[in-house]
């Protein structure tokens, strides 16, 4: 029997190898795609697992905080942030927010407001003579007198030590502020009753007006607010240089 000629040809061998190679390549490509797909799915699952873990961790932390702090404690934390612990006046941070808001309102309504920087005269000798407890009691009484003198729309903060800052909103003119400051000065010179002692003190007051004393080179409210505080602070020191018990 005579075998067909093409059965022994190189062409047939090449054809067979090419078919096998193509089939093998296709299988390898398919396997590679399946591996990549599995890797992608695994990566997505890992990412989702991380996200779920983070959410669970955040939830646990919130629950822990809620369990750790009672409602009264949370309110106390808020109180400590907003108010000075000794005098109950606003903190400097909250006062700065109030001044920023006052700037926005004054710009919109074309109105004015004033800052009064108040510092007790010769408070340190009194503190040294009568003790820190007496000094704290005086600061509390000063804060009470200032609070009683202002309107509900005004604000008072303890700026530090024996320094206080008043924000008087929607003022009519400079003279009104000066008149108010003189009355305030008289009020602060009244005797302070501490235990069995009646202690006499005076104060110096510096005044800054918006927009009169605001900088013209800055439009940021926070920078304007800090500039006004600095102006009132410098005016207060000028009042002290006059001997104290004065406004400037």
Secondary structure as UniProt FT lines:
FT   HELIX           5..8
FT   HELIX           10..68
FT   HELIX           71..82
FT   TURN            85..87
FT   HELIX           92..109
FT   STRAND          112..121
FT   HELIX           123..130
FT   HELIX           132..149
FT   TURN            152..153
FT   STRAND          155..160
FT   TURN            161..162
FT   STRAND          163..171
FT   HELIX           174..188
FT   STRAND          192..194
FT   TURN            195..196
FT   STRAND          197..199
FT   STRAND          202..210
FT   TURN            211..213
FT   HELIX           221..241
FT   TURN            242..243
//
